[in-house]
Amino acid sequence: MTTFASGKEYWAHVDLEKVPNMKVAAPGPKSKAMHERCTTYFKGLSGQVKLFPVAFESGSGCVLRDVDGNEYIDFSSGIYVTTLGHCHPKVTEAIQKAAGTLQNAHDFTTPIKTQLVEKLAEILPGDLSGFQFYDSGTTAVEAGQRVLRAATGKHEMISCFYDYHGKTYGGVSLGHIRSTVYGPTRAPGFHMVPRPDTYRPMWTKADGTIDTDKYIEFYEEYLDKGTAGQVAGFVLEPIQGWGGSVMPPDDFFPKMRKLCDKHGILLMIDEVLTSMARTGKYLCMEHWDVVPDIVTLGKGFGNGFPVTCVAVREPYKESFESISASSSYGGNPMACAAALASIEVIEDENLNERSTHLGELALKRMAKMKAEHPIVGDVRAKGCLMGIELVKDKATKEPLEAAGAIVYRKAFAKGLAWIPAGHILRMSPPVVMEDEVLLKGLDMIDEAIGETEKELGM
Ligand SMILES: Cc1ncc(COP(=O)(O)O)c(C=O)c1O
């Protein structure tokens, strides 16, 4: 234990003399053997695993341990999930207690669920006060879509290029279609429009900065001419996670709120990835003072326990009644205990502030990388949601696709567990990370980028 910025005893201390600790070159022999056994039967791996097939045994705070005894600094939080670090003692204790008390009572009222909904109504902005719980981000997005339809009596939905909202038909219909190959990739009534990306703007003002108004004008035109006039809602990520930590301009969501209000369309925001301290707020939308009509919460919501949520504003609460909202696991006592304990930890340990601080520190450090490395085109962070975009040429911004996987592997081999995404490097460290550990991880990325430049002759 060490003392944290708030002056409290801090559980997630990492001794940088000892971690990262690569006892054998990774993936080591035990990892390789176990991976081979497992993948004889377990199929369909993500790029994260395929590019670095290591077998993890345990995790504590900001450290992951593989079966060969190698210890890694964690810049992945699983996949944006364990925001409070691995096995936070308070979350673990709450789940253990619930597991020994009552594991499932369908959607009957329980004491822990009552506490959780009251807590959510207290911490979420505006009149977001109607809740239902699910077991994955995808099922929450599906339920959110049903609420959208029930609340408006309309069926069309609009999302943005490069969005990701899960892998069921409804989720895929809202997403970047090449990410998942099904038969017909998008259900009827789903539309996609360009999204303002400050690094790669489609429309700019005379001074070269992004012109958000042009996007909004295009959406108005599209509503009129590209849809059947039956649009229930826009469904948007606040920051695109899978798209590569893509930040919107600050005026985008306030303008979207106005656009939706003007046209009687609901604003559904998918905060599965961005909620619960990941960006330094409970909801990322709080950065722009915008209250969505419907919002999905996931990943860090239960800090690893599969629990997600659809939250709606007061006028839409009754719409849950007409969508057959309940599910087998949604809101079970263990899930509610994990979510409630996670919120309490965020409150008690001031983790929204901590996440904001880490994001600012990372931005400063990454700005240095941008200045020094010819292939670093852009760096971004909001709280502990971070990205580095690799380009062939800073002027043309042409993506350097080949480099992402190389940098990922090199840094992983040094002892940094993280997330690949083509030419955009993505980082989601636990928000409980100490400054020195964050900086150490960024140093490892910096080194890996330098080595990659040499290898590619850049
Ligand atoms: C914005 C967003 N929505 C939905 C999902 C799907 O969540 P899950 O994988 O828990 O089904 C994800 C997963 O990455 C996501 O990032």
The ligand as a Gaussian input file, in Angstrom:
#p B3LYP/6-31G(d) Opt

LIG

0 1
 C      -19.805000       1.692000     -27.795000
 C      -20.027000       0.222000     -27.632000
 N      -21.279000      -0.249000     -27.664000
 C      -21.548000      -1.563000     -27.519000
 C      -20.533000      -2.477000     -27.348000
 C      -20.835000      -3.935000     -27.190000
 O      -20.596000      -4.318000     -25.875000
 P      -20.397000      -5.867000     -25.476000
 O      -19.121000      -6.322000     -26.094000
 O      -20.374000      -5.842000     -23.978000
 O      -21.591000      -6.591000     -26.006000
 C      -19.207000      -2.024000     -27.292000
 C      -18.096000      -2.998000     -27.112000
 O      -16.955000      -2.719000     -27.314000
 C      -18.949000      -0.652000     -27.451000
 O      -17.694000      -0.180000     -27.439000

